[in-house]
C-alpha cells in the first residue's frame, strides 16, 4: 500500500506540473491525500489561496461546495473536483428553493450563510461566514437589524448565545458528523484522562460545546493545541484533522471523540471519497469540472466578498 501510494503521488506530481495545476486539500481528507496537496487548510482559506495562485487549474480535494467556492472566486481558472459525488450533509440540508421560500417570509432580515452551502444558497445570501469569523460577521450587522442564519442550527445557536441577539432566525440544518458525538462517551474519556482538554467545533450540539475547554474552527483548534499547556486533547470534530495535529505537535496526545453508536460518524464519509486514484484521474482527464452560470456566480461572489471585507 505504501509503495502504491508513493507511485500514485509521483504520477500526481508529474500531472500537476504538466497541467500547471495546484492541489488544495481540506483538513478532513485522508493523510495520503493531504500529503500530495500544495495547500492544506479549511475551505475558505483554500479558496482564497487559490485566488492568489498563477496556476491554470485548481484541483480541490474536498467536497462539492468547496470546489464551487473556489470557482466563484477564480472564474478564470478551471476548477476540478476528484469525486463529483462528494457532497456535504450540511450543505444538502439547505435546498436553495426551500431557502428562497424561507427567506421570503423574513424580507427585512439580513441573510448570513455559512460557507458550507451550495452556490445557489450563497447567491441568496447577503454575507457569508465561516466558523472562524461567524461571530465577527454577525457583530458587523447593526444590533437592531434582524438576521437569518443558515444552515447550521448549532453554529447559529452558539453565535446567538455569545451575542445575546434575540432577533436571529435559524435554519434547521446540521452536519452529520458533528451531530453524532456522544456526551456520555466524551465524559467517560475525560474521567479516564482528567488532564485532557476537550476541544470542540461549534457545529457540535450545545451540550457538547458547554463541556468543552475550547470551542473554535478547525484552524482555531489547531492553533489552540499549540499554545495550550495541555499535553492531551479530546478532539470533538472530524477525525481527519488528527493527521495535521500529530504532524504539528508530535509530543502531544490526541484522542478522537466517539460518536453515539458504532457507525464511525466521527469521519465525514464524503471527504473520504477523495482518493489518490481519483485525484490522478481527475488531473489526467481534467474532469469532473465545476461549471457555474455567471449570474449565480456573481451573486454568490458578492456574499463572499462582503464577508472578506469584514475586519
C-alpha beads as a LAMMPS data file, in Angstrom:
LAMMPS data file: protein, C-alpha beads

311 atoms
310 bonds

1 atom types
1 bond types

-500.0 500.0 xlo xhi
-500.0 500.0 ylo yhi
-500.0 500.0 zlo zhi

Masses

1 110.0

Atoms # bond

1 1 1 0.000 0.000 0.000
2 1 1 2.818 2.409 0.850
3 1 1 4.544 1.664 -2.476
4 1 1 1.269 2.123 -4.357
5 1 1 0.676 5.457 -2.602
6 1 1 4.206 6.557 -3.496
7 1 1 3.667 5.604 -7.131
8 1 1 0.362 7.445 -7.278
9 1 1 1.877 10.505 -5.579
10 1 1 4.641 10.556 -8.217
11 1 1 2.060 10.345 -11.018
12 1 1 0.065 13.158 -9.451
13 1 1 3.171 15.345 -9.151
14 1 1 4.034 14.803 -12.816
15 1 1 0.484 15.530 -13.992
16 1 1 0.296 18.586 -11.772
17 1 1 3.417 20.064 -13.341
18 1 1 2.341 19.273 -16.896
19 1 1 -1.115 20.815 -16.350
20 1 1 0.124 23.819 -14.333
21 1 1 -2.259 22.759 -11.592
22 1 1 -2.434 23.385 -7.850
23 1 1 -3.925 20.922 -5.373
24 1 1 -5.883 22.174 -2.382
25 1 1 -6.838 19.704 0.359
26 1 1 -9.090 20.118 3.355
27 1 1 -8.020 19.009 6.844
28 1 1 -10.731 16.336 6.809
29 1 1 -9.319 14.380 3.859
30 1 1 -7.162 11.293 4.430
31 1 1 -3.469 11.673 5.387
32 1 1 -2.246 10.410 1.983
33 1 1 -4.410 12.997 0.190
34 1 1 -3.163 15.748 2.495
35 1 1 0.414 14.668 1.671
36 1 1 0.073 15.474 -2.067
37 1 1 -1.533 18.886 -1.514
38 1 1 0.190 22.181 -2.247
39 1 1 -2.022 23.873 0.332
40 1 1 -3.802 22.361 3.336
41 1 1 -6.456 24.246 5.254
42 1 1 -10.127 24.952 5.826
43 1 1 -12.473 25.543 2.906
44 1 1 -12.461 29.323 2.579
45 1 1 -8.748 29.811 3.318
46 1 1 -8.024 27.362 0.500
47 1 1 -10.297 29.173 -1.955
48 1 1 -8.656 32.481 -1.109
49 1 1 -5.250 30.823 -1.594
50 1 1 -6.375 29.525 -4.983
51 1 1 -7.344 33.046 -5.996
52 1 1 -3.734 34.156 -5.461
53 1 1 -2.279 31.277 -7.459
54 1 1 -0.967 31.620 -11.012
55 1 1 -1.982 28.021 -11.764
56 1 1 -4.298 27.348 -14.711
57 1 1 -6.083 24.517 -12.908
58 1 1 -7.309 24.226 -9.314
59 1 1 -7.974 20.718 -8.068
60 1 1 -9.968 20.876 -4.848
61 1 1 -9.512 17.732 -2.755
62 1 1 -12.631 18.218 -0.707
63 1 1 -16.398 18.316 -1.100
64 1 1 -18.554 19.939 -3.751
65 1 1 -19.389 23.271 -2.093
66 1 1 -15.679 23.905 -1.511
67 1 1 -14.825 23.494 -5.187
68 1 1 -17.789 25.731 -6.060
69 1 1 -16.447 28.437 -3.744
70 1 1 -13.052 28.224 -5.437
71 1 1 -14.725 28.649 -8.829
72 1 1 -16.746 31.623 -7.591
73 1 1 -13.544 33.367 -6.510
74 1 1 -11.447 32.222 -9.501
75 1 1 -13.763 32.277 -12.538
76 1 1 -10.837 32.473 -14.965
77 1 1 -9.379 29.164 -13.739
78 1 1 -10.505 25.616 -14.446
79 1 1 -11.665 24.115 -11.151
80 1 1 -11.766 20.334 -10.769
81 1 1 -13.156 18.051 -8.070
82 1 1 -11.863 14.455 -7.892
83 1 1 -15.214 12.959 -6.884
84 1 1 -18.364 14.752 -8.022
85 1 1 -20.427 12.618 -5.605
86 1 1 -18.566 14.092 -2.613
87 1 1 -21.327 16.242 -1.197
88 1 1 -21.934 17.627 2.290
89 1 1 -24.752 16.716 4.655
90 1 1 -24.844 20.281 5.996
91 1 1 -24.985 21.935 2.568
92 1 1 -27.589 19.399 1.445
93 1 1 -29.757 20.214 4.478
94 1 1 -30.444 23.612 2.893
95 1 1 -32.114 23.290 -0.509
96 1 1 -31.945 26.555 -2.460
97 1 1 -35.625 26.599 -3.475
98 1 1 -36.746 25.877 0.098
99 1 1 -34.355 28.510 1.401
100 1 1 -35.680 31.120 -1.051
101 1 1 -39.207 30.481 0.270
102 1 1 -37.931 30.681 3.867
103 1 1 -36.119 33.948 3.133
104 1 1 -39.289 35.433 1.599
105 1 1 -41.016 35.054 4.983
106 1 1 -38.477 37.445 6.548
107 1 1 -37.986 40.239 3.982
108 1 1 -36.414 42.676 6.461
109 1 1 -33.727 40.229 7.660
110 1 1 -30.048 40.236 6.698
111 1 1 -29.120 36.776 5.450
112 1 1 -25.924 35.273 6.864
113 1 1 -24.998 31.890 5.391
114 1 1 -22.204 29.590 6.416
115 1 1 -19.717 28.870 3.638
116 1 1 -20.893 25.229 3.869
117 1 1 -23.736 25.870 1.419
118 1 1 -24.362 25.440 -2.286
119 1 1 -23.527 28.251 -4.685
120 1 1 -27.276 28.785 -5.210
121 1 1 -27.786 29.437 -1.479
122 1 1 -24.782 31.767 -1.430
123 1 1 -26.455 33.681 -4.270
124 1 1 -29.458 34.241 -1.952
125 1 1 -27.187 35.438 0.856
126 1 1 -26.161 38.943 1.923
127 1 1 -22.952 37.921 3.657
128 1 1 -21.237 34.568 4.119
129 1 1 -19.327 33.416 7.171
130 1 1 -17.038 30.629 8.308
131 1 1 -16.883 29.023 11.734
132 1 1 -13.846 31.189 12.496
133 1 1 -15.439 34.529 11.600
134 1 1 -19.183 33.913 12.174
135 1 1 -19.152 35.923 15.407
136 1 1 -17.383 38.844 13.746
137 1 1 -19.746 38.751 10.762
138 1 1 -22.890 38.766 12.911
139 1 1 -21.476 41.524 15.124
140 1 1 -20.814 43.620 11.994
141 1 1 -24.582 43.810 11.433
142 1 1 -26.364 46.515 13.492
143 1 1 -27.869 45.015 16.638
144 1 1 -31.371 46.197 15.729
145 1 1 -31.222 44.502 12.305
146 1 1 -32.787 41.014 12.375
147 1 1 -30.741 38.154 10.944
148 1 1 -31.421 34.862 9.178
149 1 1 -28.590 32.438 9.950
150 1 1 -28.213 29.346 7.764
151 1 1 -27.800 26.450 7.517
152 1 1 -26.207 25.131 10.736
153 1 1 -28.513 25.424 13.739
154 1 1 -25.729 24.508 16.159
155 1 1 -23.300 27.185 14.946
156 1 1 -26.183 29.661 14.771
157 1 1 -27.334 28.994 18.327
158 1 1 -23.712 29.174 19.532
159 1 1 -23.358 32.652 17.989
160 1 1 -26.760 33.642 19.333
161 1 1 -25.736 32.693 22.883
162 1 1 -22.494 34.670 22.661
163 1 1 -24.065 37.793 21.177
164 1 1 -27.343 37.654 23.091
165 1 1 -29.153 38.524 19.868
166 1 1 -32.786 37.502 20.103
167 1 1 -33.566 38.712 16.581
168 1 1 -31.873 35.768 14.838
169 1 1 -33.887 33.194 12.904
170 1 1 -32.051 29.880 12.426
171 1 1 -32.378 27.479 9.523
172 1 1 -32.738 23.919 10.820
173 1 1 -29.675 22.234 9.281
174 1 1 -26.766 20.253 10.688
175 1 1 -23.601 18.295 9.880
176 1 1 -23.972 14.519 10.206
177 1 1 -20.532 14.222 11.859
178 1 1 -20.886 16.938 14.491
179 1 1 -24.461 15.921 15.363
180 1 1 -23.405 12.416 16.387
181 1 1 -20.796 12.917 19.097
182 1 1 -21.684 11.208 22.375
183 1 1 -21.659 13.373 25.502
184 1 1 -21.615 10.261 27.682
185 1 1 -18.581 8.801 25.894
186 1 1 -16.721 12.130 25.938
187 1 1 -17.283 12.458 29.691
188 1 1 -16.048 8.883 30.130
189 1 1 -12.890 9.754 28.160
190 1 1 -12.449 12.807 30.390
191 1 1 -12.704 10.643 33.506
192 1 1 -10.064 8.315 32.066
193 1 1 -7.862 11.276 31.051
194 1 1 -8.552 14.005 33.649
195 1 1 -5.614 16.088 32.409
196 1 1 -7.003 16.247 28.860
197 1 1 -8.522 19.380 27.345
198 1 1 -11.768 18.896 25.439
199 1 1 -11.709 20.834 22.169
200 1 1 -14.859 21.098 20.060
201 1 1 -16.122 22.608 16.815
202 1 1 -19.122 24.964 17.144
203 1 1 -21.099 22.739 14.744
204 1 1 -21.452 20.340 17.690
205 1 1 -24.618 20.233 19.755
206 1 1 -24.939 22.746 22.600
207 1 1 -24.439 20.159 25.358
208 1 1 -21.063 19.242 23.805
209 1 1 -19.941 22.857 23.453
210 1 1 -20.864 23.596 27.070
211 1 1 -18.456 20.969 28.456
212 1 1 -15.591 21.875 26.089
213 1 1 -12.489 23.649 27.323
214 1 1 -12.169 25.336 23.920
215 1 1 -14.571 25.785 21.011
216 1 1 -13.430 27.001 17.606
217 1 1 -12.974 26.388 13.896
218 1 1 -10.534 23.786 12.585
219 1 1 -7.823 26.439 12.222
220 1 1 -8.525 27.852 15.696
221 1 1 -8.461 24.365 17.247
222 1 1 -5.069 23.687 15.666
223 1 1 -3.689 26.973 17.000
224 1 1 -5.118 26.313 20.464
225 1 1 -3.332 22.958 20.675
226 1 1 -0.043 24.759 20.096
227 1 1 -0.482 27.434 22.731
228 1 1 -2.286 25.338 25.336
229 1 1 -0.354 23.994 28.291
230 1 1 -2.223 20.687 27.982
231 1 1 -0.422 17.645 26.597
232 1 1 -3.561 15.588 25.885
233 1 1 -6.655 16.602 23.922
234 1 1 -10.043 15.008 23.355
235 1 1 -10.862 16.146 19.822
236 1 1 -14.557 16.691 19.107
237 1 1 -14.557 17.332 15.375
238 1 1 -13.991 15.320 12.201
239 1 1 -11.160 12.848 12.797
240 1 1 -9.231 13.795 9.657
241 1 1 -7.777 16.774 11.490
242 1 1 -5.777 14.435 13.746
243 1 1 -3.185 13.889 10.987
244 1 1 -2.281 17.580 10.980
245 1 1 -2.416 17.791 14.778
246 1 1 0.046 14.921 15.163
247 1 1 2.288 16.365 12.469
248 1 1 2.433 19.804 14.123
249 1 1 2.581 18.626 17.724
250 1 1 4.236 15.176 17.789
251 1 1 4.833 15.335 21.541
252 1 1 1.135 15.769 22.344
253 1 1 -1.609 13.146 22.514
254 1 1 -4.862 13.471 20.570
255 1 1 -7.885 11.291 21.310
256 1 1 -10.761 11.306 18.787
257 1 1 -14.167 11.725 20.399
258 1 1 -16.513 8.810 19.650
259 1 1 -19.961 9.024 18.089
260 1 1 -23.130 7.826 19.799
261 1 1 -23.166 4.458 18.017
262 1 1 -20.700 2.238 16.202
263 1 1 -21.245 3.981 12.847
264 1 1 -17.824 5.673 12.729
265 1 1 -19.562 9.019 12.375
266 1 1 -16.554 10.969 13.618
267 1 1 -15.420 10.774 9.974
268 1 1 -17.061 12.538 7.062
269 1 1 -17.983 9.884 4.537
270 1 1 -17.913 12.480 1.762
271 1 1 -14.372 13.697 2.477
272 1 1 -13.179 10.104 2.448
273 1 1 -14.471 9.733 -1.135
274 1 1 -11.419 11.702 -2.275
275 1 1 -8.548 9.307 -3.012
276 1 1 -5.152 9.395 -4.675
277 1 1 -6.634 7.376 -7.531
278 1 1 -9.395 9.835 -8.328
279 1 1 -7.048 12.796 -7.900
280 1 1 -4.753 11.259 -10.513
281 1 1 -7.639 10.501 -12.871
282 1 1 -9.094 13.972 -12.381
283 1 1 -5.798 15.655 -13.327
284 1 1 -5.275 13.301 -16.260
285 1 1 -8.772 13.834 -17.700
286 1 1 -9.263 17.412 -16.438
287 1 1 -12.694 16.319 -15.218
288 1 1 -15.062 16.475 -13.404
289 1 1 -15.052 20.265 -13.807
290 1 1 -17.061 22.782 -11.780
291 1 1 -19.214 24.966 -14.052
292 1 1 -21.372 27.804 -12.679
293 1 1 -23.539 30.198 -14.671
294 1 1 -22.288 33.775 -14.438
295 1 1 -25.430 35.301 -12.899
296 1 1 -25.328 32.836 -9.998
297 1 1 -21.565 33.134 -9.675
298 1 1 -21.660 36.934 -9.404
299 1 1 -24.440 36.865 -6.793
300 1 1 -22.547 34.284 -4.745
301 1 1 -19.294 36.225 -5.114
302 1 1 -20.914 39.321 -3.634
303 1 1 -21.833 37.469 -0.432
304 1 1 -18.307 36.070 -0.092
305 1 1 -16.603 39.407 -0.783
306 1 1 -18.895 41.075 1.780
307 1 1 -17.544 38.584 4.310
308 1 1 -13.921 39.162 3.322
309 1 1 -14.474 42.909 3.788
310 1 1 -15.448 42.437 7.460
311 1 1 -12.472 43.399 9.620

Bonds

1 1 1 2
2 1 2 3
3 1 3 4
4 1 4 5
5 1 5 6
6 1 6 7
7 1 7 8
8 1 8 9
9 1 9 10
10 1 10 11
11 1 11 12
12 1 12 13
13 1 13 14
14 1 14 15
15 1 15 16
16 1 16 17
17 1 17 18
18 1 18 19
19 1 19 20
20 1 20 21
21 1 21 22
22 1 22 23
23 1 23 24
24 1 24 25
25 1 25 26
26 1 26 27
27 1 27 28
28 1 28 29
29 1 29 30
30 1 30 31
31 1 31 32
32 1 32 33
33 1 33 34
34 1 34 35
35 1 35 36
36 1 36 37
37 1 37 38
38 1 38 39
39 1 39 40
40 1 40 41
41 1 41 42
42 1 42 43
43 1 43 44
44 1 44 45
45 1 45 46
46 1 46 47
47 1 47 48
48 1 48 49
49 1 49 50
50 1 50 51
51 1 51 52
52 1 52 53
53 1 53 54
54 1 54 55
55 1 55 56
56 1 56 57
57 1 57 58
58 1 58 59
59 1 59 60
60 1 60 61
61 1 61 62
62 1 62 63
63 1 63 64
64 1 64 65
65 1 65 66
66 1 66 67
67 1 67 68
68 1 68 69
69 1 69 70
70 1 70 71
71 1 71 72
72 1 72 73
73 1 73 74
74 1 74 75
75 1 75 76
76 1 76 77
77 1 77 78
78 1 78 79
79 1 79 80
80 1 80 81
81 1 81 82
82 1 82 83
83 1 83 84
84 1 84 85
85 1 85 86
86 1 86 87
87 1 87 88
88 1 88 89
89 1 89 90
90 1 90 91
91 1 91 92
92 1 92 93
93 1 93 94
94 1 94 95
95 1 95 96
96 1 96 97
97 1 97 98
98 1 98 99
99 1 99 100
100 1 100 101
101 1 101 102
102 1 102 103
103 1 103 104
104 1 104 105
105 1 105 106
106 1 106 107
107 1 107 108
108 1 108 109
109 1 109 110
110 1 110 111
111 1 111 112
112 1 112 113
113 1 113 114
114 1 114 115
115 1 115 116
116 1 116 117
117 1 117 118
118 1 118 119
119 1 119 120
120 1 120 121
121 1 121 122
122 1 122 123
123 1 123 124
124 1 124 125
125 1 125 126
126 1 126 127
127 1 127 128
128 1 128 129
129 1 129 130
130 1 130 131
131 1 131 132
132 1 132 133
133 1 133 134
134 1 134 135
135 1 135 136
136 1 136 137
137 1 137 138
138 1 138 139
139 1 139 140
140 1 140 141
141 1 141 142
142 1 142 143
143 1 143 144
144 1 144 145
145 1 145 146
146 1 146 147
147 1 147 148
148 1 148 149
149 1 149 150
150 1 150 151
151 1 151 152
152 1 152 153
153 1 153 154
154 1 154 155
155 1 155 156
156 1 156 157
157 1 157 158
158 1 158 159
159 1 159 160
160 1 160 161
161 1 161 162
162 1 162 163
163 1 163 164
164 1 164 165
165 1 165 166
166 1 166 167
167 1 167 168
168 1 168 169
169 1 169 170
170 1 170 171
171 1 171 172
172 1 172 173
173 1 173 174
174 1 174 175
175 1 175 176
176 1 176 177
177 1 177 178
178 1 178 179
179 1 179 180
180 1 180 181
181 1 181 182
182 1 182 183
183 1 183 184
184 1 184 185
185 1 185 186
186 1 186 187
187 1 187 188
188 1 188 189
189 1 189 190
190 1 190 191
191 1 191 192
192 1 192 193
193 1 193 194
194 1 194 195
195 1 195 196
196 1 196 197
197 1 197 198
198 1 198 199
199 1 199 200
200 1 200 201
201 1 201 202
202 1 202 203
203 1 203 204
204 1 204 205
205 1 205 206
206 1 206 207
207 1 207 208
208 1 208 209
209 1 209 210
210 1 210 211
211 1 211 212
212 1 212 213
213 1 213 214
214 1 214 215
215 1 215 216
216 1 216 217
217 1 217 218
218 1 218 219
219 1 219 220
220 1 220 221
221 1 221 222
222 1 222 223
223 1 223 224
224 1 224 225
225 1 225 226
226 1 226 227
227 1 227 228
228 1 228 229
229 1 229 230
230 1 230 231
231 1 231 232
232 1 232 233
233 1 233 234
234 1 234 235
235 1 235 236
236 1 236 237
237 1 237 238
238 1 238 239
239 1 239 240
240 1 240 241
241 1 241 242
242 1 242 243
243 1 243 244
244 1 244 245
245 1 245 246
246 1 246 247
247 1 247 248
248 1 248 249
249 1 249 250
250 1 250 251
251 1 251 252
252 1 252 253
253 1 253 254
254 1 254 255
255 1 255 256
256 1 256 257
257 1 257 258
258 1 258 259
259 1 259 260
260 1 260 261
261 1 261 262
262 1 262 263
263 1 263 264
264 1 264 265
265 1 265 266
266 1 266 267
267 1 267 268
268 1 268 269
269 1 269 270
270 1 270 271
271 1 271 272
272 1 272 273
273 1 273 274
274 1 274 275
275 1 275 276
276 1 276 277
277 1 277 278
278 1 278 279
279 1 279 280
280 1 280 281
281 1 281 282
282 1 282 283
283 1 283 284
284 1 284 285
285 1 285 286
286 1 286 287
287 1 287 288
288 1 288 289
289 1 289 290
290 1 290 291
291 1 291 292
292 1 292 293
293 1 293 294
294 1 294 295
295 1 295 296
296 1 296 297
297 1 297 298
298 1 298 299
299 1 299 300
300 1 300 301
301 1 301 302
302 1 302 303
303 1 303 304
304 1 304 305
305 1 305 306
306 1 306 307
307 1 307 308
308 1 308 309
309 1 309 310
310 1 310 311
